[in-house]
Every structure is written in C-alpha cells, then in structure tokens.
Amino acid sequence: MNETAAATASAAEDGEPDRDAPDAAGTAPVVVGEGVRKSYGEVDALDGVDIRVEPGEVFGLIGPNGAGKTTLVRALTGTTEADGDLRVFGVPPREVDPQRIGLLPQSFDPPERLTASELVDYYGGLYDASRDTASVLRDVGMADDADAWYESLSGGQQRRTCVATAIVNDPDLLFLDEPTTGIDPAGRRSIHRLIERLAGDGTTVFLTSHAMDEVERLADRVALLRDGAVVAVGAPDELIAAHGGDPGLAVTLDDPAAEADVEAIRETLRAERSGGSTGEPAAAGEDVPAVESTSEGLRIRGVRPEEIGDAVDALEAAGVAFESLAWSEPSLEDVYLRLTGEEYSPRTGDLGELASEGGDR
Ligand SMILES: Nc1ncnc2c1ncn2[C@@H]1O[C@H](COP(=O)(O)OP(=O)(O)OP(=O)(O)O)[C@@H](O)[C@H]1O
C-alpha cells in the first residue's frame, strides 16, 4: 500500500469523511481543497475555499480582481503556504512530482536573451522527460517565430511562448492563469483548441480567466470566487440556468433614461404582455418583462424574440431614442455580473443580496 492509500485507509478507520475518496465512477479527484485560508496582513485573500477538481476536467476559476484566484493557484501549486486541507494527486502540493504539473503563472518573466525555441528547450531541460520543442511551439502557433529572440516578440507571441513552457513536460495537471491575455483572436482560438486537445487526451486543466466566453466554451465546471470564497460552482449551463436570469434586450441609449420613462416603458410592456390591444394591465404577480438601467442604457429582461417589436413601440411611446438593440440569451458573463454584484441597479435591488441567497454558499 502506498502512502496515500495508507493515509486514506487510516482516515476511513477513524470514521472521518474521506475527501480523497474515489467518486461513484471510481476516479479519485486530482485537486481537493477544504477550508483553504490565506491572509496577507489584514487582507483575507482566501477565506475558507472548498474546491474539488476531477481527472480530465477543464475547471474554470473566475472572479473579480482581488477575489483570490492567483492566491489559490499559488496555494495549489505550492508556491505559497496556505492553511486548510489541500491535496493534489492525493498529497500536499509541495510533495507532488513536478513532472506531473504544468504552470503558467499570471506574471511570468522568462530570460529575454533567448529565442522562443531556446526558452522551451531550457524549461524542457528542467524535467526528467520533455516533449519535442518544435512540436510544442507548433501547438501554440509559434513555429514560424521559433528562432526569434523572446524580447523581440510581441506581447501575444511572448504569452504563447510562455504557454509552451507550461506544457513542455506534458503535465497531467496544467494550471493556466490568464493564458490568453494579450493574445489576438486567432491566437486565442488556437490556445482554446490546444486546451481542448489536452483535455481530450486526459490532462486536467485548471483555467483562471477573466474572459467569460473562454471559460464558458472550455470549462466543464466553473467556480466563482468572490472575496476569497467560492460563491457558486457548477457546469456553465447549470450556473446560467440558476443565476443567469432571463433572455433580454440590451438597449444602447445616447443619454440615460429618466425614471419616469423607464416606468412608462415598463407599463406599456406590462399592458402588451397581459392584454395586447385591450391595454388591460397585467394581474399582480404576473410575469412581465423587467426594465433595468445599465451603464449603456437599459436591459429589458424576459422579452421573447417575438416581443422585440413591442419593446421598440414601448421605447418610442416613452420618447426614448435608442442607438441600438441586441437580444441575447443569458451567458456566463450574466452569472458573473449578478453573483459578484457588479450588475447592481437601484431599480432591481441589491444583487449582492441575490448572490448570497441564490449562490451555492
Ligand atoms: N503578495 C501579496 N502581498 C499582499 N497582499 C497580496 C499579495 N498577493 C495578493 N494579495 C492580496 O490578496 C488579495 C487576492 O489577490 P489575488 O492576486 O489572489 O487576486 P486575483 O483574484 O488573482 O486578482 P486579479 O484578477 O486581479 O489577478 C488581493 O486583495 C491582493 O491585494
């Protein structure tokens, strides 16, 4: 019996819950964190984080600036000490075989007086076994610039080269902290395809990003960190269904709408929804589109595509001139905005409260 199995057996004998236990499918989690805490002086960067990442998952970590994402990545990779129970491949982070881990930190300043190829060679040389440098550079779209000095590369090319150094050891668990920052759309797509391919081949990917479209596309599950704690975790679809709100019409205005105009729009839509041409108001409690102010103008939630004409009529009847309209289904970005309270609107109440009521914590 190896050390991990022995520790597991002894915990089970003690009657304690076994956090590293295989799930019903028989697979042990790759990452387990329970009650993870880290303070910098007065600042609680991590305030009791619980997290579990399964093998082969792309696990997305999102949250506002300062929420604690980088601190959590640092704790999980053993680059900072943290309190609480942390296990990676069943052992404390600092005891994990480095060969199994790839890390792209948020800030990464490799030696500049090397070419992209030499840099990947250099990092590959730190491991017992590494991939062929040319194939790694091909993976990140840097084959044509392999012989360019790192310092002469553009910001996006530098970031791609850094991604290459993180995968040169063919890791089982890959931490990517903001991998596509500064990379152009085509480059982002190639990094996305790379992540999908790695995950398809069994690599577990821990992806931190502010690009919600990226996380929504790539992640099997997402954890939203706020003020050092996980406030929601689940598959993107589940989170969107639970917290994304209704589909809505984004109305871009030249000038902010007056409260009286917003109320007039609301009343017109209510009448349309309930009685159409009869103009009867909706019954109390009836589901009607909600009109909210946003930084760009208005968002009319709960409008069905066939009701967009009614919304335009309501805007015109209220004398509100608009620049553009865009109807969309809720996305992970809506979840993020609602659960972080960044979508606060005085007309819809404090969504910070909604986060604590509707979040998973
Ligand atoms: N070395 C440090 N010394 C002091 N405070 C720190 C240190 N590192 C992080 N912090 C603080 O801990 C909190 C969490 O920071 P962290 O970098 O983990 O957030 P983040 O979610 O990664 O933010 P961002 O999205 O801006 O990268 C912040 O309040 C930050 O100021």
The ligand as an ORCA input file, in Angstrom:
! r2SCAN-3c Opt
* xyz 0 1
  N       1.978     39.114     -2.012
  C       0.918     39.773     -1.553
  N       1.049     40.632     -0.530
  C      -0.021     41.299     -0.029
  N      -1.275     41.153     -0.493
  C      -1.467     40.303     -1.524
  C      -0.381     39.588     -2.094
  N      -0.878     38.817     -3.088
  C      -2.198     39.064     -3.134
  N      -2.557     39.949     -2.204
  C      -3.924     40.435     -1.942
  O      -4.759     39.300     -1.828
  C      -5.997     39.542     -2.472
  C      -6.218     38.496     -3.554
  O      -5.258     38.715     -4.571
  P      -5.134     37.758     -5.844
  O      -3.963     38.217     -6.629
  O      -5.161     36.351     -5.406
  O      -6.496     38.090     -6.598
  P      -6.945     37.692     -8.075
  O      -8.328     37.160     -7.961
  O      -5.938     36.805     -8.709
  O      -6.975     39.105     -8.769
  P      -6.718     39.507    -10.318
  O      -7.952     39.124    -11.070
  O      -6.555     40.993    -10.247
  O      -5.486     38.802    -10.791
  C      -5.940     40.967     -3.003
  O      -6.558     41.806     -2.057
  C      -4.456     41.251     -3.077
  O      -4.192     42.620     -2.896
*
